[in-house]
Amino acid sequence: MPNVLIIIVTWNKKQYVLDLLDSVKTLDYPEQDIDIVVVDNASNDGTAEAIRSEYPHVHLICNPENIGGTGGFNTGLKWAFEQPDGKYQYLWLLDNDVLVHQKALTELVDLLEQKPDIAVAGSTMMQLDYPWRINEMGAYVDRSVHTGQLILNRHLEEIPAWFGKTAEELLTEDADLSKLLMHCNEFMDIEYVAAASLVIRADVAKKAGLWRDYFIHYDDIEWCLRIGQMGHRVVVSAKSLIWHLSAAAKVPTWVLYYDNRNVLDMLQHHGLPAPALQRMKKHILKKAVYYHLIGKSDLAQLHDDAVTDFDKNTMGKCDIQLEVKPRPHSDIKQVLLQPQIKRVLVAYPVNLNTMNIQEYFRQAQLERPELKIEFMPLPTGVRVYQLPNPQFIPQIPRRFLSRWWQYWKMRGQYDLVVQSDYQPVIGLSWNKAKQLFVNDENCCVRETASWSKVRKAVSKWFFYR
C-alpha cells in the first residue's frame, strides 16, 4: 500500500488525541505503511508527556506557543515537505478530536489511486453527539450573496438504520453511505473538505504550499480552493466516515473575529471583485449592529475589529481580550442569590432541563423564598413547566407593534432576564435589567443593551467606505 503520513495538531486535548491515536491502530490499513506526526501547540495538560510515554513511535513536534490550527498544520506540513521525495505518497490531515471508521483511510487512498485527476479526498463528517446524522459531506462556498457562507452538502441528513447506535458501535460497521442514502454516489466533486479528515497527494501539497496565516478557521477552505484553482479535483467520499462533535451546541465568542476577518481574506484572495468585497465588509458591520441590539457589545466589537484589521492587512494570531468571560453553570446559583436580584424573567427559548441548569434555579429558590422567578409562555401560548409552582407572565402578543409595545412596558420590572444564547429575544435585551445568557456549556452575565453603542455601530455600518 502507498505510504501515508498522518498529521495531527493538538492543544490541551490530551485524552482526545490519545483516543485518536488508539483508534488509528484499528485502521485496516497496513501499520508499516503509516507514519504519524503530532504537532503540540504548547499544551499545558500533559499532552506531550503522555504521547511520549504511550506512543514512542509517534514523531512529536512541540511548538513553544499556541499558534492555532493554521500554525500547527503548517508545522506538520513543513516537516513533511522536508522529507525525501517519494517517502510519502499521501498526507492525511486529522483533527485531534475525531473518531475514524476503520476503513476511513483505505477508502480515501483507494479513491485517489483509482482517479489520478483527484488531488484531495475527504471523509464524510458525521455528528458525534448524533452519530446517525451527517454534519457535512463536503461543502461549497456561496459567492452569489458575497458572504462566503459554506453550503454544507447533505447537512443534517439522517441514516434511519443507525438510529440509537453509538459512534463507537458504528466504527466497525459497513459505512458505505452510497448504499444507505437516496441519490448518493460513492464520491462527489465539491470545493472544500475539512481538514478534520483530508487526504492529499504529497506532491500536490508541496506545490500548493503552506496554509495562509489565519490562526484558525477558513485556512483549510482557502487551501482547497487554491488546489482547485491549480486544476485539481477535490472530492468527498461517501464510503470514508469520521465522527466529530457538532457545532450546534457551541456558542461563538472570540472565534467570530477570525471567522469574519479570514473570510474577507479568502474571498479577496480568490477573486471576489472590490465592490462585492465592500458589500461583504458592510455585511459584517451590519452583524455588529445585531450583536449590539441583543446586548452582546463585546462580540459586536469583534466584527468591527475584523474589518479594521483586514483593511490594515493584519493577519495571524490576535490578542483578543473579551470583557465578558464565560462562567460555569454552577455560577448561576451565585447570581440568583445576589440580594439585588429580586425578580427574574426567564425568556421562552430557555429550557432549564435541556440545558441542565434547573437545579441551580431550584436551589436558589429554596434558599431565597422571596425570589420571584417568572416564565414567558411560548409564542403559541403553551406554558412550559420548568420549576415547581411556576409563575407565568401573560402571553406576549404576536403582532409586531403590539409585541414591542409590551416589551417596552416591561422595562424596569425585572432585575435579571435569563436569555438563551441560541435564540435571544431582542425586546428583552432592552429591559433595563442584567442579562444572564445561558447555553448548554456555560453562562455569562451582561449589561442591558445600549442605545449609544447601537447608534455608533449603525453610523459605522451606514457610512463605511
Buried (B, 14 or more C-beta within 10 A) or exposed (E): BBBBBBBBBBBBBBEBBBBBBEBBEEBEBEEEBBBBBBBBBBBEEEBBEBBEEEBEEBBBBBBEEBBBBBBBBBBBBEBBBEEEEEEBBBBBBBBBBBBBBBBBBBBBBBBBEEEEEBBBBBBBBBBBEBBBBBBBBBBBBEBEEBBBBBBBBBBEBEBEEBEEEEBEEBBEEEBBBBEBBEEBEBBBEBBBBBBBBBBBBBBBBBEBEBBBBBBBBBBBBBBBBBBBEEEBBBBBBBBBBBBBBBEEEEBEBBBBBBBBBBBBBBBBEBEBEEEBBBBBBBBBBBBBBBBBBBBBBBBBBBBBBBBEBBEEEEBEBBEBEBEBEBBEBEBBBEBBBBEEBEBBBBBBBBBBEEBEBBBBBBBBBEEBEEBBBBBBBEEEEEEBEBBEEEEEBEBBBEEEEEBBEBBEEBBEBBBBBBBBBBEBBBBBBBBBBBBBBBBBBBBBBBBBBBEEBBEBBBEBBEEBE
